[in-house]
């Protein structure tokens, strides 16, 4: 018999997260950087893998963190949003970031705890959406017992987020972001950051102080991830 199948999101490899709740997770290497749907804001798209409990190995996808500089208030909200994720991942105070690509690549492999709940997208499909980021919970993951609403539509393609995670509303195919322009006050030169008493990239890992190189283009490999040398990661 020759090749033939029908796409079925319920017939896939890997664990499926079937309940809302609070989960200990690891940031997956499928996390990436893209632009919002209108193409005017940079956005980190974080994917997570549950590390313990009955849903260990399950995916929670498409946690969108947008960098918005359209107003002073929006910029302050963005700083708080990005800082919340970094603090949840136990990144030390004083660690400088020069580029949103460093933010994503530096988080890959880091652990934290996320609170997720069911949320309907604009097609009426219910997916798990990340509502908050917290520090890793030593007591373990805590599913709430609440499953996808009965009779709810199931996602019909990978980009809808499926039962593996939150919806991906609001982003489009990767486009080249402006170099170091989307990170507000964090895009100052390395020497200036050092004179202010902040940590230089990789200083926490005992490799000494070094000057970060210019931000690479995260889409140089066709949008399939970000290619940053380990020495350029700030944490």
C-alpha positions in Angstrom: 0.0 0.0 0.0 1.3 3.4 -0.9 1.6 6.5 1.3 -1.7 8.0 2.5 -3.2 9.6 5.6 -5.5 12.3 6.9 -4.0 14.9 9.3 -5.3 14.1 12.8 -4.1 16.2 15.8 -5.3 13.4 18.1 -2.9 10.9 16.5 0.5 12.3 17.2 3.7 11.3 19.1 4.3 12.7 22.5 2.3 13.5 25.6 -0.8 15.8 25.3 -1.5 18.3 28.0 -5.2 17.7 28.6 -5.9 20.0 31.6 -5.4 23.6 32.5 -3.3 24.2 35.7 0.2 25.1 36.8 3.1 23.3 35.2 6.8 23.1 35.7 8.3 23.5 32.2 11.5 23.8 30.2 11.8 26.4 27.4 12.1 24.4 24.1 14.6 25.0 21.3 11.6 25.5 19.0 11.1 29.0 20.5 11.8 31.7 18.0 11.5 35.4 17.2 9.0 36.9 14.7 6.9 40.0 14.1 3.3 40.7 15.0 0.7 40.3 12.4 0.9 43.9 11.3 4.7 43.6 11.1 5.3 46.6 13.4 6.5 44.9 16.6 9.0 42.2 17.5 7.7 39.2 19.3 9.2 36.3 21.2 7.3 33.1 20.7 8.1 30.6 23.5 7.4 26.9 23.4 7.5 24.8 26.6 7.8 21.2 27.6 6.3 19.9 30.9 9.1 18.4 33.0 7.2 16.4 35.6 3.9 14.9 36.7 1.4 13.0 34.6 1.9 15.3 31.6 5.7 15.2 31.5 6.9 15.6 28.0 3.7 17.5 26.9 4.0 20.6 24.9 2.6 24.0 25.7 3.2 26.2 22.7 2.9 29.7 21.3 3.4 31.9 24.4 3.7 35.3 22.7 5.7 38.1 24.4 5.5 41.3 22.4 8.0 44.2 22.5 5.9 47.4 22.1 7.5 50.8 21.8 4.5 52.7 20.5 4.2 54.8 23.7 6.1 55.3 27.0 3.4 53.3 28.8 3.6 50.4 26.3 7.4 50.3 26.6 7.2 50.1 30.4 4.6 47.2 30.1 7.0 45.4 27.7 9.9 45.8 30.1 7.8 44.3 32.9 6.5 41.5 30.7 10.0 40.4 29.5 11.4 40.9 33.0 8.7 38.7 34.5 9.7 35.8 32.2 13.4 36.3 32.9 12.9 36.4 36.7 10.7 33.3 36.5 13.6 31.6 34.8 16.0 32.6 37.6 18.1 34.9 35.4 20.2 37.1 37.8 19.5 40.7 38.4 21.9 43.0 36.5 22.1 40.7 33.5 22.0 43.0 30.4 20.2 42.1 27.2 21.0 43.8 23.9 18.7 42.0 21.5 15.4 40.0 21.6 17.2 37.1 19.9 19.5 36.8 23.0 16.3 36.8 25.1 15.0 33.8 23.4 18.2 31.8 22.9 19.3 32.5 26.5 16.0 31.1 27.8 16.2 27.8 25.9 16.7 25.0 28.4 15.7 27.2 31.4 13.0 26.0 33.7 10.0 27.9 35.3 6.4 27.4 36.2 3.5 28.6 33.9 -0.2 28.9 34.6 -2.3 27.9 31.7 -6.0 28.0 31.0 -8.4 27.2 28.1 -8.9 30.1 25.7 -10.9 30.2 22.4 -9.2 31.6 19.3 -11.0 33.5 16.6 -12.1 30.2 15.0 -13.8 29.0 18.1 -11.0 26.4 18.8 -10.0 26.0 22.5 -6.3 25.8 23.2 -4.2 26.2 26.4 -2.9 29.7 26.8 -0.2 30.9 29.2 -1.6 33.3 31.7 1.4 33.8 34.0 5.1 33.0 34.5 6.4 32.0 37.9 9.5 30.4 39.4 9.9 26.6 39.3 7.6 24.9 41.8 9.5 22.4 43.9 6.2 20.8 44.8 5.7 19.8 41.2 3.1 20.5 38.4 -0.5 20.8 39.5 -3.2 20.1 36.8 -6.5 21.7 37.6 -8.7 18.8 36.4 -10.4 21.1 33.9 -10.2 19.7 30.4 -11.1 21.3 27.1 -14.7 22.5 27.2 -17.1 19.7 26.1 -18.1 20.0 22.4 -15.4 22.6 21.7 -13.9 22.6 18.3 -10.5 20.9 18.0 -7.7 22.6 16.1 -7.3 21.4 12.5 -3.7 22.4 11.8 -0.4 22.8 13.5 -0.4 26.6 13.5 -3.6 26.7 15.6 -1.7 25.5 18.6 -3.7 22.2 18.8 -4.1 20.6 22.2 -0.3 21.0 22.8 -0.5 24.7 23.7 -1.9 28.2 23.4 -3.2 29.8 20.2 -0.9 31.7 17.9 -3.2 34.6 17.2 -1.4 37.8 16.3 1.7 36.6 14.5 2.7 36.0 10.9 5.6 34.4 9.1 9.0 35.7 10.2 10.3 38.9 8.8 13.7 40.5 9.4 13.5 42.8 12.5 15.5 45.9 12.8 18.9 45.3 14.3 19.1 46.0 18.0 16.3 48.5 17.5 13.5 46.7 19.3 15.0 46.4 22.8 14.6 50.0 24.0 17.1 50.9 26.7 18.9 47.6 26.5 20.5 48.3 23.2 23.3 50.4 24.6 26.9 49.5 23.9 28.6 46.8 26.0 31.2 49.1 27.5 28.6 51.6 28.7 26.6 48.7 30.3 29.7 47.5 32.1 30.5 50.9 33.6 27.1 50.9 35.1 27.9 47.9 37.1 25.8 45.4 35.2 26.8 41.8 34.4 28.4 41.2 31.0 27.1 38.3 28.8 28.3 34.9 30.1 30.0 36.5 33.2 27.8 34.3 35.4 29.2 31.2 33.7 32.8 32.0 34.7 34.0 32.8 31.2 34.9 36.4 32.0 33.6 39.7 30.6 33.3 39.9 26.9 31.8 42.4 24.5 28.7 41.1 22.8 28.8 41.0 19.1 26.2 42.7 16.8 22.9 41.0 16.9 22.6 38.3 14.2 19.7 37.9 11.9 17.4 35.3 13.5 15.9 34.4 10.2 19.1 33.7 8.3 18.2 30.0 8.2 14.7 30.5 6.7 12.9 31.2 10.0 13.6 27.8 11.5 15.2 29.1 14.7 17.9 31.5 15.8 21.6 30.9 15.2 23.5 32.6 18.0 26.9 31.6 19.2 27.0 30.5 22.9 29.4 33.3 23.7 26.8 35.9 22.7 24.2 34.7 25.2 23.7 37.1 28.1 22.7 34.4 30.6 
